[in-house]
Amino acid sequence: MNMNDLKEMCKRDTKVDSIDLDGYSISIPELSSKYFQLRHEEKNALRFLENQYKSIKLSRWLYYSGKANPSEYEKQPFDLKVLKNDLYMFLDADKMIMNIKDKIEEQEEKIRLIEDTAKVIQNASFNINNAIKWKKFLSGDLT
C-alpha cells in the first residue's frame, strides 16, 4: 500500500460522524483489529527491506573495497583504489544504498502513521463519551 492510499484510509477510518456516534463506537474493535493487522504486515515489509539493505551494503562494500567478483567490475568499471577510512563516503553516496534507505524511511513513516491512527481509534470511545455528555448538556440534561 502506498503512503497516499494509507493516509486516505486513516483519514476515512478516524472520521467520526456526530450523528452516528453509536455506529462508530461499535466499529472501534473492528477498526483496531484492522490497524493491528496492517501494522504487522508493514513491520514484516520493513524487516524485508532491512535485510535487503544489509545485503546491498555488503555487496557495495565488497565492490568499493576491490573484493567483489571480477564480473561486477566488467559490468560496472571502478578504477579507484579506496582507502579503508574513505570507504564509508562511497557507501553513503551509493545510489543503490540511498534508494533502499529511502524505502526503509518511508516504511517506518507508514508504520508510525498506522500506530498513531490505531491510538486515535482506541481513544475514540473516550471522545464519543464526551460528545454524548456534551449533547446531553446542550439538551438540558444535567445528569
N, C-alpha and C positions, 0 to 999 in steps of 0.2 A: 504494500500500500504506500502510495507516495504521500509526502507531507501535506500537500494541499487537500487531498481527499480526507486525510486523517483530521486536519483542522476543521473541515466542514462537518465531519461526523461528530466530533467532540462538541462543536457549537450546537448542532442539532440535538444531541443527546442531553445537553445540560440546560436547554431552554425549558423553562417551566411555564406552563400555561396557567395563569392566575385563576381561570375558570375551572380547570380540571386538575385541581391540586390532588385530589384523591387518586386519580388515574396515574399521575406521575409518581405519587407515593407508592403505589402498588408495583410500578415498574422498576423501582430502585434496586431490588435484589437481582433482577434480570440484567439491568444495565451494569451493575457492579461485576457480575459474573462475566459479562461480555468484555469489560475492560481488563479484568484479571487474566482472561484467556488471551486477549490481544497483547498484553504485556509479556506474557510467557512466550508467545510466538516471536515478538520483536526482540526479546532477550536472546532467543536462540539464533535469530538472524545476526545479532550483534556478536555473539560468540563465533559464528562462522566467519564474519568479517575480521575479527581479531586474529583468528587462526590464519586467515588468508594474508593478513598484514605481516605476521611473523614469517610466513613462508616467503613472501615477496621481499621482505627486508633481508633475509638470509641470502636469497638469490642475488639481490643487488649488491650486498656486501661482498659476496664472492666475486661478482663482476668487477666492482671497483678496486678490489684488492688484488686482482690479477689471478685469482684462483678458480675462476669459472671454467667450464668446459670450453675448449678452443672453438667449438661450433658457435658458441654465443658471440665470440668476437668476430666471427665471419659474418654473422647476421648484423651485429651492431659493433663496428670497429671502435676501439677505445685505446688510444696510443699513449695516454698519460701514465706516469708512474706516480701513484698516490701514496703519500706518506701516511702512516698509521694515524698520526694526530689529525690529519686533514680528512680522513675518511668520513667522519660524521657530516662534514659540509656537503660532500657529494650525496650522501644518503638523504640529508634534509632537503636537498634541492631536486631529488629524483622525482620525475613526473609520475611514475608508477606508484611510488610510496605516497606522494602527496594525494594522488587520486584515491587510494584506499583509505588514507587518513580522513579525507573529506567524507567518504561514505560512512566511516565509523562515527564521526561527529554528528552527521545527520541522523544516524540510527540512534545515538544517545539522546538527541533532541526529541525524536519521536517517542522514546521511552519516557522521557521527562513529561512530555505532553500527556501521554496516556496515564501516567501516575497522578499528575495534577488533576486530570479530568475525573479519575476514579475517586480522588479525595472530595472533589466538588459534589459528585453524585452521592457519596457516602454521607456528606453533611447536608444533603438536600432535605432530609426528614426534619432536621432542626429548623431549617429555613421555612419549610412548609408549615410546621407547627407555629412559628412566629407569624406567618402570613394569616393563618386561620385565627389566631388570637387578635390580630390587628383588625380583621374583618368583623369579628365579634364586637370588638370595642367600638368600631365605627357604626355598627348597627344598634348600639346602646346596651349590649350585653356586657356587664361589668364583672361577670364571674370568671 
